[in-house]
């Protein structure tokens, strides 16, 4: 019974930590004007960038600039995909190391094989998830 409560406490702690970690990504209240019906997204973005002219210099130049929430989400997904890909490749390397250094130890060999197989499955899942997100994003972007 004690182990159950310890596991529950760890899961609750991880859930609360995840909530605080992702809280800054949640949208806050913004009062923005509607886009004019005859403006394209590029024109609206250019008009928005003009607001950052200070003394004849645009402070938004050469800075990461997002005109919509979908741009921010796509960049975040791209970074998360790269990070998860790097972690997956590291696990592939670790599994290969365990497999090569098992020296006849069946337990170590199985551990290495499982790690290699799971990291390859993870890499496939990451690639498919990224592909699906990009297809959906391009479909949604083209309909606007």
C-alpha positions as CSV (number, residue, x, y, z in Angstrom):
1,X,0.0,0.0,0.0
2,X,2.9,2.3,0.8
3,X,4.3,1.8,-2.8
4,X,1.0,2.7,-4.3
5,X,0.9,6.0,-2.4
6,X,4.5,6.8,-3.4
7,X,3.7,6.1,-7.1
8,X,0.6,8.3,-6.8
9,X,2.6,11.1,-5.2
10,X,5.3,10.9,-7.9
11,X,2.6,10.9,-10.7
12,X,0.8,13.9,-9.0
13,X,4.1,15.8,-8.7
14,X,4.9,15.2,-12.4
15,X,1.5,16.4,-13.4
16,X,1.7,19.5,-11.4
17,X,5.3,20.2,-12.7
18,X,4.1,19.7,-16.3
19,X,1.2,22.2,-15.6
20,X,3.6,24.8,-14.4
21,X,6.1,24.1,-17.2
22,X,3.5,24.6,-19.9
23,X,1.5,27.4,-18.2
24,X,3.5,30.2,-20.0
25,X,2.5,28.7,-23.3
26,X,-1.2,29.2,-22.6
27,X,-2.8,32.2,-24.3
28,X,-3.5,35.3,-22.3
29,X,-6.2,37.8,-23.0
30,X,-5.4,40.0,-26.0
31,X,-7.5,42.7,-27.4
32,X,-6.6,42.8,-31.1
33,X,-8.3,44.4,-34.1
34,X,-9.9,42.3,-36.7
35,X,-8.1,41.9,-40.0
36,X,-9.5,43.8,-42.9
37,X,-11.3,41.5,-45.3
38,X,-9.2,42.6,-48.3
39,X,-5.9,42.1,-46.5
40,X,-3.8,39.0,-46.9
41,X,-1.9,37.4,-44.0
42,X,1.4,38.8,-45.3
43,X,0.0,42.4,-45.6
44,X,-1.5,42.1,-42.1
45,X,1.9,40.8,-40.8
46,X,3.7,43.7,-42.5
47,X,1.3,46.2,-40.9
48,X,1.9,44.7,-37.6
49,X,5.7,44.9,-38.0
50,X,5.3,48.6,-38.8
51,X,4.3,49.2,-35.2
52,X,7.8,48.5,-34.0
53,X,9.4,51.4,-35.8
54,X,11.4,53.5,-33.2
55,X,13.2,56.5,-34.5
56,X,13.2,55.3,-38.1
57,X,14.6,51.9,-37.1
58,X,12.5,48.8,-36.9
59,X,13.4,46.9,-33.7
60,X,11.6,43.8,-35.0
61,X,14.2,43.3,-37.8
62,X,16.5,40.3,-37.5
63,X,14.4,39.0,-34.6
64,X,12.2,36.0,-34.5
65,X,8.8,37.4,-35.4
66,X,5.5,35.6,-35.3
67,X,2.3,37.1,-36.6
68,X,0.0,34.3,-35.5
69,X,-0.4,31.7,-32.8
70,X,-0.1,29.0,-35.4
71,X,3.4,30.2,-36.3
72,X,4.4,30.0,-32.6
73,X,2.9,26.5,-32.3
74,X,4.7,25.2,-35.5
75,X,8.1,26.6,-34.3
76,X,7.5,25.0,-30.9
77,X,6.6,21.7,-32.5
78,X,9.7,21.9,-34.7
79,X,12.0,22.4,-31.7
80,X,10.3,19.6,-29.7
81,X,10.7,17.3,-32.7
82,X,14.4,18.1,-32.9
83,X,14.9,17.6,-29.1
84,X,13.0,14.3,-29.1
85,X,14.9,13.1,-32.2
86,X,18.2,13.8,-30.4
87,X,17.0,12.0,-27.3
88,X,15.9,9.0,-29.5
89,X,19.3,8.8,-31.2
90,X,21.1,9.0,-27.8
91,X,19.0,6.0,-26.6
92,X,19.9,4.2,-29.8
93,X,23.5,4.8,-29.1
94,X,23.1,3.7,-25.5
95,X,21.3,0.5,-26.5
96,X,24.0,-0.3,-29.0
97,X,26.6,0.3,-26.4
98,X,24.8,-2.1,-23.9
99,X,24.4,-4.7,-26.6
100,X,28.1,-4.5,-27.7
101,X,29.5,-4.6,-24.2
102,X,27.2,-7.4,-22.9
103,X,30.1,-9.9,-23.1
104,X,27.7,-12.9,-23.1
105,X,25.5,-11.5,-20.3
106,X,22.0,-12.5,-21.6
107,X,20.3,-9.8,-19.4
108,X,22.5,-7.0,-20.7
109,X,22.0,-8.3,-24.3
110,X,18.2,-8.3,-23.9
111,X,18.4,-4.8,-22.3
112,X,20.4,-3.5,-25.3
113,X,18.1,-5.1,-27.9
114,X,15.0,-3.7,-26.2
115,X,16.5,-0.3,-26.0
116,X,17.4,-0.3,-29.7
117,X,14.0,-1.6,-30.8
118,X,12.2,0.9,-28.7
119,X,14.3,3.8,-29.9
120,X,13.7,2.9,-33.5
121,X,9.9,2.7,-32.8
122,X,10.1,6.0,-31.1
123,X,12.0,7.6,-34.1
124,X,9.3,6.3,-36.4
125,X,6.5,7.6,-34.2
126,X,8.2,11.0,-34.0
127,X,8.6,11.2,-37.7
128,X,5.0,10.2,-38.4
129,X,3.7,12.7,-35.8
130,X,5.7,15.5,-37.3
131,X,4.6,14.6,-40.8
132,X,0.9,14.5,-39.7
133,X,1.2,17.9,-37.9
134,X,2.8,19.5,-41.0
135,X,0.2,18.1,-43.3
136,X,-2.6,19.4,-41.1
137,X,-0.9,22.8,-40.7
138,X,-0.4,23.2,-44.4
139,X,-4.0,22.2,-45.1
140,X,-5.4,24.6,-42.5
141,X,-3.1,27.4,-43.7
142,X,-4.1,27.0,-47.3
143,X,-7.8,27.2,-46.5
144,X,-7.5,30.6,-44.8
